[in-house]
Amino acid sequence: MGKREEYIVKLKPLISGSSYEELEEMLISNSNLPGPRGNLELAYAFGDCFEAEQDNDDALNLLWKWSIISEGATPSDTPKEFIPFCAIQALAALFKSVDSKKKSEIVQLFKAAASDPRWRIREAIAIGFQRIAEKDFGEVKEIFDKWIDQATLLEKRAMIAALAHPPVLNAKGNVQFCLQLTERILDDLIYPGKELRKREEFRVLRQGLEYAISVFVSKLPDQGFEFMKKWAMEDDPDIKKIIKSNLGKSRLTKTYGEQVNEVMTILTR
């Protein structure tokens, strides 16, 4: 039995028995925070357990309450930050089973949290969307199609990070959607002005793009490398940095050395 399964065994009776104070204490005491890596196995197990609580309104209300805990109440890299981190992922686990009104409310909560100042909360949103996409990629595609035109830099980062998830990229159409969405994001990044480039949100989005594109390209190399060739021709320092970073990822260099060199040649002209 792995750690995730062990945590499920411990969590289930607390959730089913509405022992929410004990549940909160378990999450906090096993959070691994402060530290560079929260207890992801526990967070995943927490979501797994709530996925089985489809008709438990008390559980849903608890997750909602925990998901919107503010930065002031749970500062970054403190054990209590693990509470909203887990709750957001559990809401994603429940997403498929709730009605359309609740789905809309969860999407609005995720949209707001995608721009949270706490990086771990923003990461929870990406993981949450990955969980939804594993069940139904079409749900995530529909949400992102509605977001993209008016999305903030951090909302765009959430979309890119969520989509760079190999388990949801086995269908060609899914990867094509990822490349199309990335194209729209890169279009908006060309010559955005010096002030925008100085913003932390711009840096965070750029960092997400610096690895995510390689994930998409590795899943659809013919179309993906043509995409990279096109963007390698752009005379923009941040676009060039994004493409160069992706070309250095082992998922591309180990298998597609010739194609990587072709794009690199264009990039360095």
MARPA-724039 format. One record per residue (C-alpha): residue number from 0; chain; x negated, y negated, z negated. Coordinates in nm, 4 decimals. Each point is the difference from the previous one (the first is absolute). Example, Ala and Ser with C-alpha at 12.3 -4.5 7.8 and 13.67 -1.06 7.14 Angstrom:
BEGIN
resi; chain; u; v; w
0; A; -1.2300; 0.4500; -0.7800 $
1; A; -0.1370; -0.3440; 0.0660 $
//
This chain:
BEGIN
resi; chain; u; v; w
0; A; 0.0000; 0.0000; 0.0000 $
1; A; -0.1416; -0.3391; 0.1050 $
2; A; 0.0058; -0.3208; -0.2028 $
3; A; 0.3029; -0.1314; 0.1893 $
4; A; 0.1984; 0.3133; -0.0810 $
5; A; -0.1130; -0.0088; -0.3632 $
6; A; 0.1249; -0.3562; -0.0325 $
7; A; 0.3350; 0.0940; 0.1539 $
8; A; 0.0494; 0.2637; -0.2706 $
9; A; -0.0662; -0.2619; -0.2695 $
10; A; 0.2057; -0.2768; 0.1600 $
11; A; 0.3185; 0.1883; 0.0896 $
12; A; 0.1390; 0.0467; -0.3529 $
13; A; -0.0682; -0.3633; -0.0870 $
14; A; 0.1851; -0.1229; 0.3094 $
15; A; 0.2890; 0.2463; -0.0198 $
16; A; 0.0399; -0.0675; -0.3714 $
17; A; -0.0144; -0.3783; 0.0475 $
18; A; -0.2967; -0.0155; -0.2393 $
19; A; -0.1120; -0.3208; 0.1646 $
20; A; -0.2100; -0.1367; -0.2869 $
21; A; -0.2019; 0.3212; -0.0062 $
22; A; -0.0178; -0.0116; 0.3792 $
23; A; -0.1389; -0.3529; -0.0064 $
24; A; -0.2557; 0.0951; -0.2642 $
25; A; -0.1128; 0.3010; 0.2040 $
26; A; -0.0557; -0.2140; 0.3082 $
27; A; -0.1902; -0.2665; -0.1907 $
28; A; -0.2205; 0.2401; -0.1945 $
29; A; -0.0895; 0.1991; 0.3129 $
30; A; -0.0335; -0.2928; 0.2407 $
31; A; -0.3838; 0.0033; 0.0161 $
32; A; 0.0199; -0.3798; -0.0260 $
33; A; -0.1919; -0.2159; -0.0335 $
34; A; -0.2219; 0.1499; 0.2644 $
35; A; -0.0567; 0.0164; 0.3761 $
36; A; 0.2453; 0.2834; 0.0622 $
37; A; 0.3384; 0.0435; -0.1583 $
38; A; 0.1387; 0.3490; -0.0561 $
39; A; 0.1381; 0.0626; 0.3483 $
40; A; 0.0889; 0.3628; -0.0727 $
41; A; 0.2246; -0.1134; -0.2847 $
42; A; 0.1582; -0.2726; 0.2150 $
43; A; 0.0751; 0.2496; 0.2787 $
44; A; 0.1433; 0.2506; -0.2490 $
45; A; 0.2166; -0.2737; -0.1487 $
46; A; 0.1487; -0.0659; 0.3436 $
47; A; 0.0506; 0.3718; 0.0605 $
48; A; 0.2018; 0.0291; -0.3199 $
49; A; 0.2270; -0.2926; 0.0781 $
50; A; 0.0645; 0.1329; 0.3485 $
51; A; 0.1942; 0.2766; -0.1752 $
52; A; 0.2019; -0.2533; -0.2044 $
53; A; 0.2148; -0.1150; 0.2911 $
54; A; 0.3224; -0.0476; -0.1964 $
55; A; -0.1520; -0.1453; -0.3154 $
56; A; 0.1040; -0.3663; -0.0143 $
57; A; -0.1803; -0.0528; -0.3295 $
58; A; -0.3237; 0.1174; 0.1585 $
59; A; 0.0503; -0.2291; 0.2992 $
60; A; 0.0670; -0.2975; -0.2288 $
61; A; -0.3140; 0.0803; -0.1954 $
62; A; -0.2118; 0.0095; 0.3136 $
63; A; 0.1445; -0.3298; 0.1145 $
64; A; -0.0743; -0.1617; -0.3357 $
65; A; -0.3554; 0.1331; -0.0007 $
66; A; -0.0658; -0.0922; 0.3641 $
67; A; 0.0641; -0.3699; -0.0535 $
68; A; -0.2159; -0.0423; -0.3118 $
69; A; -0.1912; -0.3220; 0.0587 $
70; A; -0.3724; -0.0604; 0.0149 $
71; A; 0.0224; -0.1880; -0.3283 $
72; A; 0.1378; 0.3075; -0.1747 $
73; A; -0.2381; 0.2461; 0.1701 $
74; A; -0.3257; -0.1746; 0.0946 $
75; A; -0.2173; 0.1595; 0.2643 $
76; A; -0.2138; 0.2988; -0.1044 $
77; A; 0.1745; 0.0535; -0.3315 $
78; A; 0.1706; 0.3278; -0.1005 $
79; A; 0.3455; -0.1582; 0.0199 $
80; A; -0.0542; -0.0859; 0.3674 $
81; A; 0.0348; 0.3716; 0.0645 $
82; A; 0.3714; -0.0214; -0.0869 $
83; A; 0.1111; -0.2060; 0.3034 $
84; A; -0.2606; 0.1810; 0.2133 $
85; A; 0.1756; 0.3311; -0.0705 $
86; A; 0.3541; -0.1388; 0.0056 $
87; A; -0.0382; -0.1463; 0.3495 $
88; A; -0.1151; 0.3349; 0.1351 $
89; A; 0.2886; 0.1765; -0.1731 $
90; A; 0.2496; -0.2384; 0.1604 $
91; A; -0.1497; 0.0983; 0.3341 $
92; A; 0.0508; 0.3653; -0.0914 $
93; A; 0.3685; -0.0712; -0.0614 $
94; A; 0.0421; -0.2136; 0.3138 $
95; A; 0.1273; 0.2763; 0.2278 $
96; A; 0.2784; 0.1002; -0.2401 $
97; A; 0.1486; -0.3400; -0.0953 $
98; A; 0.2740; -0.1871; 0.1847 $
99; A; -0.0622; -0.2791; 0.2507 $
100; A; 0.0557; -0.2773; -0.2565 $
101; A; -0.2632; 0.1420; -0.2346 $
102; A; -0.2353; 0.0578; 0.2919 $
103; A; 0.0301; -0.3658; 0.0941 $
104; A; -0.0717; -0.1035; -0.3581 $
105; A; -0.3073; 0.2228; -0.0167 $
106; A; -0.1301; -0.1427; 0.3278 $
107; A; 0.0398; -0.3555; -0.1330 $
108; A; -0.1829; 0.0960; -0.3186 $
109; A; -0.2809; 0.1545; 0.2057 $
110; A; -0.0193; -0.3085; 0.2202 $
111; A; -0.0518; -0.2249; -0.3017 $
112; A; -0.2481; 0.2377; -0.1644 $
113; A; -0.2070; 0.0244; 0.3196 $
114; A; -0.1266; -0.3513; -0.0814 $
115; A; -0.0541; 0.0622; -0.3713 $
116; A; -0.3274; -0.1469; -0.1330 $
117; A; -0.0858; 0.3389; -0.1540 $
118; A; -0.1776; 0.2140; 0.2620 $
119; A; 0.1151; 0.3219; -0.1648 $
120; A; 0.3647; -0.1011; 0.0366 $
121; A; -0.0584; -0.0789; 0.3665 $
122; A; -0.1565; 0.3450; 0.0352 $
123; A; 0.3070; 0.1570; -0.1600 $
124; A; 0.2122; -0.1559; 0.2757 $
125; A; -0.2184; 0.1533; 0.2712 $
126; A; 0.0125; 0.3397; -0.1707 $
127; A; 0.3758; -0.0362; -0.0444 $
128; A; 0.0542; -0.0625; 0.3702 $
129; A; -0.2211; 0.2987; 0.0780 $
130; A; 0.2253; 0.2124; -0.2142 $
131; A; 0.3086; -0.1273; 0.1825 $
132; A; -0.1675; 0.0565; 0.3382 $
133; A; -0.0832; 0.3595; -0.0889 $
134; A; 0.3726; 0.0642; -0.0320 $
135; A; 0.1152; -0.2187; 0.2887 $
136; A; -0.2434; -0.2077; 0.2046 $
137; A; 0.2951; -0.1632; 0.1748 $
138; A; 0.1062; -0.1689; -0.3255 $
139; A; -0.3399; -0.1681; -0.0352 $
140; A; -0.0120; -0.0915; 0.3683 $
141; A; 0.3364; -0.1735; -0.0286 $
142; A; -0.1073; -0.1920; -0.3119 $
143; A; -0.3307; -0.1139; 0.1510 $
144; A; 0.1635; -0.1017; 0.3276 $
145; A; 0.2213; -0.2352; -0.2010 $
146; A; -0.2896; -0.1349; -0.2055 $
147; A; -0.2751; -0.0547; 0.2518 $
148; A; 0.1012; -0.3277; 0.1678 $
149; A; 0.0213; -0.1982; -0.3256 $
150; A; -0.2373; 0.2093; -0.2125 $
151; A; -0.2564; -0.1589; -0.2285 $
152; A; -0.3643; 0.1048; 0.0182 $
153; A; 0.0413; 0.2313; -0.2988 $
154; A; 0.3201; 0.1510; 0.1374 $
155; A; -0.1908; 0.0778; 0.3189 $
156; A; -0.2731; 0.1589; -0.2082 $
157; A; 0.2606; 0.2160; -0.1748 $
158; A; 0.1318; 0.1202; 0.3350 $
159; A; -0.3450; 0.0817; 0.1357 $
160; A; -0.1070; 0.1805; -0.3183 $
161; A; 0.3240; 0.1979; -0.0105 $
162; A; -0.0309; 0.1160; 0.3599 $
163; A; -0.3657; 0.1071; -0.0306 $
164; A; 0.1161; 0.3286; -0.1481 $
165; A; -0.0954; 0.3087; 0.2065 $
166; A; 0.2939; 0.2207; -0.1133 $
167; A; 0.2460; -0.2314; 0.1797 $
168; A; -0.2106; -0.0357; 0.3169 $
169; A; 0.0397; 0.3424; 0.1554 $
170; A; 0.2711; -0.1190; 0.2397 $
171; A; -0.1236; -0.1988; 0.3011 $
172; A; 0.2856; -0.2483; -0.0247 $
173; A; -0.0893; -0.0811; -0.3607 $
174; A; -0.3585; -0.0846; 0.0942 $
175; A; 0.1166; -0.2083; 0.2948 $
176; A; 0.2177; -0.2007; -0.2364 $
177; A; -0.3010; -0.0552; -0.2285 $
178; A; -0.2093; -0.1304; 0.2883 $
179; A; 0.2826; -0.2259; 0.1169 $
180; A; 0.0442; -0.1450; -0.3482 $
181; A; -0.3764; -0.0497; -0.0325 $
182; A; -0.0006; -0.1812; 0.3342 $
183; A; 0.2586; -0.2462; -0.1281 $
184; A; -0.2010; -0.0589; -0.3159 $
185; A; -0.3264; -0.0545; 0.1889 $
186; A; 0.1756; -0.2408; 0.2383 $
187; A; 0.0822; -0.2165; -0.3007 $
188; A; -0.3582; 0.0109; -0.1283 $
189; A; -0.1665; -0.1465; 0.3080 $
190; A; -0.1263; -0.3505; -0.0733 $
191; A; 0.2140; -0.0519; -0.3126 $
192; A; -0.2035; -0.2987; -0.1190 $
193; A; -0.2764; -0.0378; -0.2568 $
194; A; 0.2300; -0.0603; -0.2955 $
195; A; 0.1969; 0.3200; 0.0551 $
196; A; -0.3191; 0.2029; 0.0352 $
197; A; -0.1141; -0.1218; -0.3425 $
198; A; 0.3063; 0.1387; -0.1753 $
199; A; -0.0276; 0.3144; -0.2088 $
200; A; 0.3077; 0.1426; 0.1716 $
201; A; -0.1761; -0.0240; 0.3366 $
202; A; -0.3017; 0.1883; -0.1377 $
203; A; 0.2224; 0.2726; -0.1448 $
204; A; 0.1854; 0.0465; 0.3294 $
205; A; -0.3243; 0.0057; 0.1967 $
206; A; -0.1412; 0.2667; -0.2317 $
207; A; 0.3075; 0.2134; 0.0565 $
208; A; -0.0367; -0.0326; 0.3752 $
209; A; -0.3701; 0.0859; -0.0231 $
210; A; 0.0818; 0.3645; -0.0751 $
211; A; 0.3628; 0.0563; 0.1027 $
212; A; -0.0563; -0.0333; 0.3740 $
213; A; -0.2485; 0.2881; -0.0062 $
214; A; 0.2663; 0.2206; -0.1618 $
215; A; 0.2431; -0.0748; 0.2828 $
216; A; -0.2653; 0.0413; 0.2715 $
217; A; -0.1127; 0.3371; -0.1367 $
218; A; 0.3566; 0.1277; 0.0376 $
219; A; 0.0499; -0.1320; 0.3555 $
220; A; -0.3511; -0.0499; 0.1424 $
221; A; 0.0738; -0.0641; 0.3679 $
222; A; 0.2436; -0.2820; -0.0668 $
223; A; -0.1818; -0.1042; -0.3161 $
224; A; -0.3385; -0.0631; 0.1604 $
225; A; 0.1641; -0.1986; 0.2797 $
226; A; 0.1577; -0.2090; -0.2759 $
227; A; -0.3421; -0.0535; -0.1581 $
228; A; -0.1609; -0.0901; 0.3327 $
229; A; 0.2598; -0.2680; 0.0571 $
230; A; -0.0536; -0.1573; -0.3407 $
231; A; -0.3794; 0.0306; 0.0204 $
232; A; 0.0159; -0.2527; 0.2851 $
233; A; 0.1481; -0.2705; -0.2243 $
234; A; -0.2398; -0.2804; -0.0866 $
235; A; 0.1093; -0.0270; -0.3600 $
236; A; -0.2374; 0.0741; -0.2915 $
237; A; 0.2577; 0.1666; -0.2240 $
238; A; 0.1439; 0.2146; 0.2788 $
239; A; -0.3522; 0.1094; 0.0896 $
240; A; -0.0723; 0.0837; -0.3629 $
241; A; 0.3195; 0.2065; -0.0222 $
242; A; -0.0811; 0.2010; 0.3141 $
243; A; -0.3647; 0.0521; -0.0977 $
244; A; 0.0951; 0.1271; -0.3444 $
245; A; 0.2411; 0.2544; 0.1464 $
246; A; -0.2616; 0.1201; 0.2480 $
247; A; -0.2250; 0.0913; -0.2912 $
248; A; 0.2501; 0.2343; -0.1672 $
249; A; -0.1065; 0.3638; -0.0012 $
250; A; 0.3434; 0.1128; 0.1192 $
251; A; -0.0963; -0.1600; 0.3331 $
252; A; -0.3791; 0.0296; 0.0137 $
253; A; -0.0077; 0.3753; -0.0705 $
254; A; 0.2410; 0.0942; 0.2790 $
255; A; 0.0139; -0.2874; 0.2452 $
256; A; -0.3588; -0.1246; 0.0229 $
257; A; 0.0169; -0.0797; 0.3720 $
258; A; 0.3204; -0.2011; -0.0317 $
259; A; -0.1362; -0.1829; -0.3043 $
260; A; -0.3100; -0.1011; 0.1970 $
261; A; 0.2130; -0.1252; 0.2876 $
262; A; 0.1956; -0.2301; -0.2296 $
263; A; -0.3151; -0.1106; -0.1804 $
264; A; -0.1547; -0.0983; 0.3340 $
265; A; 0.2989; -0.2242; 0.0737 $
266; A; -0.0107; -0.1418; -0.3525 $
267; A; -0.3649; -0.1037; 0.0186 $
268; A; -0.0007; -0.1604; 0.3438 $
//
